[in-house]
Amino acid sequence: MPTEPFGPLQFQLVLLRRMADHQPGLVDDALRALGANHTDLREAHRRWQARLHSRGFPRGEARYRTALGPPEAVREQRAGDLALRAALWPVPLWPDLRFEVVTLPGGGGAVVNEWLVRAPGAEPPRPKAVADLTPWSCTVDDAARAFPPAAPLPPDAPSRARLALTDPRTGGRIVAHFTWGLLQYVEGAGPEPS
């Protein structure tokens, strides 16, 4: 794979690099689908990190435009009285998802959140049981809608999110772990009641 330019393919490899910690088999499958390998994955991650730490690299939403081009869509999100900007980019590896970057108001607004979300108009999954929460099957919002009440927990690392959910069959608490907003695994799920 050539080292230049840094585009959507390399950006997908950056996303996969963090997911490999939890789902190496799915990442291997994704690498084959992209025509890439683990060396490409490590190199993309190294290059992205070097860009992020470079003084001349753009901040805010502009940093993602350097790899992904103009967003497919931009929408306003509200957090109380604050109007935030959410930019969405397609991610070919996951056609029903978009990479969302939420920024504070203003030209160079700071990034508030960056993760995968369901694409506008895409049919979300409808998990009914904890067993339906399989790796890469849903986003944070999908899981929160399917298993209310949901409560965000402090992330355990950058690019990760955790969500406390209630098992509808047992009433017990489970914790869903996400990387870049995509489900990686669930902990605390007990056996299904008989």
Secondary structure, 3 states (H helix, E strand, C coil): CCCCCCCHHHHHHHHHHHHCCCCHHHHHHHHHHHCCCHHHHHHHHHHHHHHHCCCCCCCCCHHHHHHHCCCCEEEEEEECCEEEEEEEEECCCCCCEEEEEEECCCCCCCEEEEEEEECCCCCCCCCCCHHHCCCCCCEHHHHHHHCCCCEEECCCCCCEEEEEEECCCCCCEEEEEEECCEEEEEECCCCCCC
